[in-house]
Amino acid sequence: MENPIAFQGSEKARRIQAMFAGIAPTYDQLNHWLSLNIDKRWRRAAVREVQDVLTRPGARALDVCCGTADLSLELGRLAPTVGVDFCQPMLLRGMEKVRQSGRPVHLLAGDALALPFADASFDVATVAFGIRNVVDLDGALSELYRVLKPGGKVAILEFSHPVVPGLKSLFGFYFTQILPRIGNAVSRSGYAYSYLPASVQNFPDQATLAARMTQAGFQQVKWRNLSGGIAALHTGGKPALAGQ
């Protein structure tokens, strides 16, 4: 099935879209297996960071680059959630999980650089393991800020740069030598799981991503390293209106 989205980006964006379409059938299984299910704990940590906002009356959440909807479904435990992704095969797998869950989650195709929502539409916006795949990081952060309501909160969960010396070396070997071989073999992709470590190495470190979020307008930006910095959870807020 072709994805009809018109992208703001480039040929690189189309290649990434096609890559994720190719690994969609094995995506969930490999993610959980290769991470020893730690990715599930990381997503729950992201939800805890925004649950104070999600439990407000009438709150709504947006999950950008939602993939097969794992984080969308966690958010949907607390509030109605919309998940957006640019890859329809991933969304189709997510839709089946949503149907089985019965949670108030709606998935749709969309571009992280041109989100199909009005300004100030959501109380919470999240991205899990997807923002490094967007061809324009600053543009994506700007869109997250735009659709967030004043007083709302953003949470970005992403692979990062380990800060523990021994762990950094061990994880580096696993991430660049072992994971690509297993992932590419199981998914029958010659590229996807080699792209993963390269995309993480080229992604800004914790402090740099925090600075870029601040430049986009978010306030009180902070981050927390997870599993020694294998992943990092960044949060920030959109300033409330005067008197709010």
C-alpha positions in Angstrom: 0.0 0.0 0.0 1.4 3.4 -1.0 1.5 6.2 1.6 -0.1 9.3 0.0 1.6 11.8 2.3 3.3 14.7 0.6 6.5 15.3 2.5 8.2 18.6 3.4 11.5 16.6 3.2 13.6 15.0 0.6 14.6 11.7 -1.0 16.1 10.8 2.4 12.7 11.0 4.0 11.2 8.7 1.3 14.1 6.2 1.8 13.4 6.1 5.6 9.7 5.7 5.0 10.3 2.7 2.7 12.8 1.2 5.2 10.2 1.2 8.0 7.6 -0.2 5.6 9.9 -3.1 4.9 10.5 -4.0 8.6 6.9 -3.4 9.8 6.0 -7.1 10.0 8.8 -7.9 12.5 9.2 -4.4 14.1 7.5 -5.1 17.5 9.0 -8.5 18.0 12.6 -7.4 17.3 12.3 -4.2 19.3 11.2 -6.0 22.4 13.6 -8.9 21.9 16.7 -7.0 21.1 16.1 -4.6 24.0 15.2 -7.4 26.4 11.9 -5.6 26.8 13.6 -2.6 28.4 11.9 -0.4 25.7 8.6 -1.1 27.4 9.9 0.3 30.7 11.3 3.3 29.0 7.9 4.1 27.4 6.2 3.8 30.8 8.7 6.2 32.2 7.8 8.7 29.5 4.1 8.5 30.3 4.8 9.1 34.0 6.6 12.3 33.1 3.4 13.7 31.5 0.7 12.1 33.6 0.2 15.2 35.7 -1.0 17.0 32.5 -2.8 13.9 31.0 -5.0 13.6 34.1 -6.4 17.1 33.8 -10.1 17.1 32.8 -10.5 17.0 29.0 -6.8 16.5 28.3 -5.7 15.1 24.9 -2.3 13.6 23.8 -0.5 13.5 20.5 2.1 10.8 19.8 4.2 11.8 16.8 6.2 9.2 14.9 4.0 6.7 16.7 5.0 3.6 14.6 3.0 0.6 15.7 1.4 2.6 18.5 3.2 1.2 21.6 3.5 4.6 23.3 0.1 5.8 21.9 -1.5 2.9 23.7 0.3 3.7 27.0 -0.9 7.3 26.8 -4.4 6.0 26.0 -4.6 4.5 29.4 -4.9 8.0 30.8 -6.4 10.2 28.1 -7.7 10.2 24.5 -4.7 10.0 22.2 -3.9 10.6 18.5 -0.9 8.9 17.0 0.7 10.1 13.8 3.2 8.4 11.6 4.4 8.7 8.0 4.5 4.9 7.3 1.2 3.2 6.6 2.4 -0.4 7.1 3.5 0.5 10.6 0.1 2.3 11.2 -1.8 -0.7 10.0 -0.1 -2.9 12.6 -0.8 -0.3 15.2 -4.4 -0.1 14.3 -4.9 -3.8 15.0 -3.4 -3.4 18.4 -5.6 -0.4 19.1 -8.7 -2.4 18.1 -7.7 -5.2 20.5 -7.1 -2.8 23.3 -10.3 -0.8 23.2 -8.5 2.3 24.3 -9.4 5.8 23.1 -6.5 6.0 20.5 -6.9 7.1 16.9 -4.1 6.7 14.4 -3.6 8.6 11.2 -0.9 9.2 8.5 0.9 12.5 8.8 4.2 14.3 8.4 6.1 15.3 11.6 7.1 18.5 9.7 3.6 19.5 8.8 1.3 18.1 11.5 -2.4 18.1 10.3 -3.7 20.0 13.4 -4.5 23.5 14.4 -2.3 25.5 16.8 -2.7 24.6 20.5 -4.6 21.4 19.9 -3.1 19.1 22.5 -2.1 19.1 26.2 0.7 16.6 25.8 2.9 15.8 22.8 5.3 12.9 22.7 7.9 11.2 20.4 9.5 7.8 21.2 12.4 6.6 19.1 11.3 8.6 16.1 12.6 12.1 16.2 16.1 11.2 15.0 14.5 9.9 11.8 13.0 13.3 10.9 15.1 15.1 8.3 14.7 18.4 10.0 15.0 18.2 13.8 14.3 21.9 14.4 11.3 21.8 12.1 9.9 18.9 14.1 10.4 20.6 17.4 8.8 23.7 16.1 5.7 21.7 15.0 5.5 20.0 18.4 5.6 23.4 20.0 2.9 24.8 17.7 0.3 22.1 18.3 0.8 22.1 22.1 -1.5 24.1 24.2 -0.1 26.8 26.5 0.7 25.0 29.8 1.2 21.8 27.9 4.1 19.4 28.1 6.3 17.5 25.6 8.3 14.3 26.2 10.9 13.0 23.8 12.3 9.5 24.3 15.2 8.6 22.2 18.3 6.5 22.0 21.2 8.6 23.2 24.8 8.5 24.2 25.8 6.3 27.2 27.5 8.1 30.0 29.0 5.1 31.9 32.4 4.3 30.5 32.2 0.5 30.7 28.7 0.5 29.5 29.5 2.8 26.7 32.1 0.4 25.2 29.9 -2.7 25.8 26.8 -1.2 24.4 28.7 0.3 21.5 29.9 -3.2 20.5 26.5 -4.7 20.8 24.8 -1.8 19.0 27.2 -1.7 16.0 28.2 -5.3 15.6 25.6 -7.7 17.1 22.2 -5.9 16.8 22.6 -5.1 13.1 23.4 -8.7 12.2 20.5 -10.2 14.1 18.0 -7.4 13.2 18.8 -7.5 9.5 18.7 -11.3 9.4 15.3 -11.6 11.1 13.7 -8.7 9.3 15.3 -9.7 6.0 16.4 -6.1 5.6 19.9 -5.4 4.3 19.9 -2.0 5.8 17.4 -1.1 8.5 19.3 -2.3 11.6 22.6 -1.0 10.2 20.9 2.4 9.8 19.8 2.3 13.5 23.3 2.7 15.1 24.4 5.2 12.5 21.3 7.4 13.1 21.9 7.4 16.9 25.6 8.3 16.5 24.6 11.2 14.3 21.9 12.4 16.6 22.6 15.2 19.1 23.7 14.3 22.6 21.5 14.9 25.6 22.7 18.5 26.3 22.5 19.5 22.6 19.0 18.2 22.2 17.9 20.1 25.3 19.4 23.3 23.8 17.6 22.8 20.6 14.3 22.3 22.5 14.9 25.5 24.3 15.6 27.3 21.0 12.2 26.0 19.8 10.5 27.8 22.7 10.1 25.1 25.3 10.8 26.1 28.9 12.1 24.2 31.9 13.7 21.7 29.6 15.4 18.8 31.3 16.5 15.3 30.6 17.0 12.0 32.4 19.3 9.3 31.3 17.7 5.8 31.2 19.8 2.7 31.5 23.0 4.7 31.8 22.3 6.9 28.9 21.4 4.2 26.3 18.2 6.2 26.1 17.3 9.6 27.3 14.0 11.2 28.2 13.7 14.9 27.5 10.8 17.0 28.8 9.8 20.6 28.4 6.8 22.8 28.7 5.0 25.5 26.6 4.6 28.6 28.7 1.1 29.1 30.1 -0.9 32.2 29.2 -0.9 35.1 31.6 -3.3 34.3 34.5 -3.6 30.7 33.5 
